Amino acid sequence: MRVGQNPAKFVNQVARPERITVAILNYIPFLSGFYAEMLDVLRTCLDSVRQDAGLPFDLLVFDNGSCAEVQDYLLGEQRAGHIQYLILSEKNLGKGGAWNIILSGAPGEIIAYADNDVLFYPGWLSESVRLLETFPRVGMVTSRPFITKREYLTHTLAWAQSNPEVQVEEGKFIPWETYYEFARSLGQEPEVIRQDFEKDSCFRLTYRGVSAIAGASHWQFVAYKSVLAEFLPFDMNRPMGQVKQLDERMNQAGYLRLMLTEPRVMNMSNTLRGIRYPEAPTTPRVSRRLWDWSPLRAVLLSLHDAIFRLYFNR
């Protein structure tokens, strides 16, 4: 038998979610080895996303089976009011499994997704949404320019080249400093980066007074939830390495994939070392430490990969 009346019956209104949900996917299984600095990277990511994004948003964090220390930190942030929606998974569902939950469950009309190693610069969200709302039939906007594979740009370029309202330019519209900063964060060697920079070019599209670089990427993007729903569910049988499905399928479906012309986010990878906020290095610098020597670096990274696969790819 019920005793009394549920007090919720007398509540006249409930909170409404913001139009935009910023969604961060996190996975830190332990705090050693490759992941030794990742809790600091995650803290920096979440701190930067809240600083002057340019538009209001709710923050959603999906934790994909991290260790107890990391989940305790996230629970503290949620209790402090810094995270509006927190999902803690008991096990690692892979990026595809996490995307299925995040992209279908985020309450916002617009979803701004990022991996847990993204550093956000002031104005990143408002500038990205401006592209999203100016260009027609936009699939995704990445808040930083870099060189992407041209096979993922076919529809974007076809639309631009056939539309008299669009000015299409091909050239080196990504400055060396911006190009180098991002490529170095991916572990590429300075001499290789310089060689790639000399041969790479990109396309700048100007439509109704707003410019964008052709391209986008799955590691960070802003998109309409209704568009992302067309590509769900993602069926990925590995934790990583298959996420380019989104890039490929969105291009095949005829959606534009665009990037900001100026960097508004940065990939930190697994360390805060070398990260400058918000400036990038102006010239490539080659570390003279022994462990940065290319042959030794290749051997050590191969060994690390083998150990990681032994323990976590079963």
N, C-alpha and C positions, 0 to 999 in steps of 0.2 A: 504494500500500500504506500502510495506517495504521501510524504509529510511536507506540507507547505507548497508554495508555488515557486517555480523556477524564476529567479530574479531576472533572467535574460528576457523574459516576456515583457518587462517594463522598460527595456532599452529602446529609445525612439529612433536611434540612428547608429550606423556602424561606419567604421573607417573605410575610405575608398582608396584603392591603390593608385599610385602615380601613373601617368601615361607611359612612362619609361621605366623598365626594369633593367638595371645593370646586373648581369649574372656572371659570377666568377666560378670557374671550375678548379677545385683544389685537390691535389693528391700528393701527400708527403708521408710515405710509409714508415720512415724512420729518420732520425736526425744525425746521420753520419754518412761518410762517403760522399757520393754525389749530392745527397740531400742535406749535408751538414749545415749549410747556410739558408736553407729554404724557408725556415720559419721567419727569418729576418726579411727574406724576399717577399713572403706573403704579407707580412706586416706593412712593408713599404708599398706594396700593391694596393692594399685596402686603405691605407692612409692617403695615398695620392688620388685615388678615385673619388674621395670625398672633398677634395680641395678644388673649388672653383671649376666644376664641370661645365657650368654655363647654363644648365637646365636642371630642374628638380627631377629626382628619380628615387626609386626604392632599390635597395641593394639586396640581392639574393646570392647566397654562397652555397654551392653544392660540394660537399666534401666526399670524395670517392674512396672512403676506407682508409683515412690517414691514421697515424699513431695517436695514442691517447693525449700526448702533450699538445699536439696540434688541435685536436678536437676540443680540448679544454680551453685553449686560447680562443677558438671560434665561439664557444658557448659564452665566454666572458664578454666578447665583443657584441654578441646578440643581446645579452642581458643589459649591457651598457647603452643599448639603443643605436649602436653603430651598424648593425645588420638587421634588416627588416624581416628577411626570410632565410632561415638556415635549415638545410637538409643534410643530415648525417647518415651516410650509407655505411652499413656494417662491412661491406666488401667492395672491392674495386670492380665496378661495372664496365670499365673501359670508357673511352671518350664517347663512343656511339651510344652506349647505354645511358650515360649521364646526359647526353644531349637529348635523348628521347624524353627524359623527365624534365629537364630545364626548359627546353624550347616549347614543350606542350603545357608545362605548368606555370611558367612565369606569368604573372597577372597583367603585365603591361601590354599596351598596343604595340610598342616598340621594344625590342630586346637588344641591349648592348652587351654582347658576349665578350669575354676575355679569359685567357688562361691565367693561372695564378702568378705568372712571372712578368706581367705587363706593368710598366710604369706609366702613369697618366700625367699629361701636362695640362695646365689650365686651359679651359675652353674646348677640350677635346670633344665633349659630347655635343655642345651646341653647334660646333663647326661640322661635325659628322651628320647631325640631323638636318642641317641646312642642305647638304648634298642629297640626302635621302628624300627630302621634300621638294627639291628643285627639279632634279632629273626625273624623267618618266620611267616607270617600270623598273625601279631599282631593286636588285636582289640583296646586295650587301655593300656596305661602305666600311673600309678599313681606315683607321685614323692616322695613317702614316704612309708616305710613298716609298716603295721599293720595287725592284724588278721582279715581275712575276712571269710565269710561263705563258707564252703567247697562245698556246692551244686552249687556254682557259679564257681568252679574250675575244674569241671569234665573233660572238654575238654582239658584244659591246662595240667592237670596231665596225662591224657591219652596220649597226644602227647609226653610229656616229657618221660614217662615211656616206650614208644614204640620206641623211637629214640635213637640209640646207640651213637649218638654224644652228648647226654645230660647227665650230671651227676645230679642225683636227690638225695637230702638229706632232711631228715625230722629232725627237732630239734628246739631249741630255738635260732634262728638266729636274733631275734629282742632283743636288750639289754633292760634291765629293764627301764633305763632312757627314752629311746625312746618309749617304750610301755606305761609307766606311763604318760608321757607328753600328748600323744594323747588321751588316755582314760580319763584322768582328764579334758581335754578340752571339752569332751562330757557330763560332769556333773556327771560322775560316782564317787562313793565314794571310798576313798583309800583302805579300807579293802576289798571291792569287787574287785577292780583292782588287788590287791595282790593275791586273790584267783584265779581269772581268769588267771593271769600270770603263776601261778604254774601248771595249767592244760593245757594251750594252747601251741600249737606248730605250725610251719609253714614249708613250703617247699621251699628250695633254689635250683634253677635250674641254671646250668652253661653250656653255649652253646658257642662254639668257643671262649673261654676265657673270656666271659662276664657273670656275675652272675646277677640273678634277684630273687625276692621273688614272688611266685605264688599268684596272686590276683590283684585286682584293685578296684576302686570305682568311682561312679558318681559325687562325690563332687569336684574332681580334676582329670583330665586325659589329656593325649596327644594322639592324634589319627590322622590317615589319614582321610581327609574329604571324600574321596571316600568310605571308609568303613562305616563311620557314616551315609552316605546317604542311605545305605541299610536298616536302621532302622527308617527312617522318613516316615510319620509323627508320632509323639507321640500323642496318644489320652489319655489325663489324665483329669479327671473331678474334681480333687482337686488341690489346689495350691502346696501342698507338700504331701509326703508319698507314692507316686507311682513311684518315680524316679528310683527305683531298676529295673524297666523294662529294662533299658539299660544293667545293669549287667546280668540279666537273659537271655535276648535275644541274647546278644553277645556270651555268653557261649553256648547257644543252637545252634547258627550258626557256631560254630566250630572255633572261634577266640581265640587267646591267650590273657590272661589278666594278666599283669605283674606289679610289683612294684620295685622301686629302693631298693637296699640293705641298703642304708643310707638315713636318712631323709633330704630332700631338700625342703619340704614345711611343714607348720604347720597350724592346724586349730585354729583360734583365738576365734571362737564363737562370742559372742556379747560384749566382753570386752577386753581391752588391759592389764588388771590386771593379773599378773602372767605370762605374755608372756616374754620369754627371747629370744634374737636374737643373734646368732642362737642356743645357748646352751639350753638344757632341764634340769629340776631339777634332781639331782642324787638320791634322796630318796623321797618317798612319805611324804608329810607333811599334817597333819590334822589341819585345822583351828579350833581355840577354840572359835570363835565368836558364839554367840547364834544362829544366822540365818544359820549357817553351821551345826547345830545339825540335824541329819538325819530325825527324826520325824517331826520337824518343817519345815525343808526344803521341805519334801514331801507335807505337807499341803499347804504351800505357792505356790509351783509350780503347784499344782492342781488348786488352786484358780486362779492363773495367766492364766492357760490354759482355764479355764471356761470363764473368762472375755474376753480373746482373741477370743474364738469361738463365744461368744455372739455378738461381734461387727464386726468381720471380716469373719465369716464363714456362710454367708447368701446365 
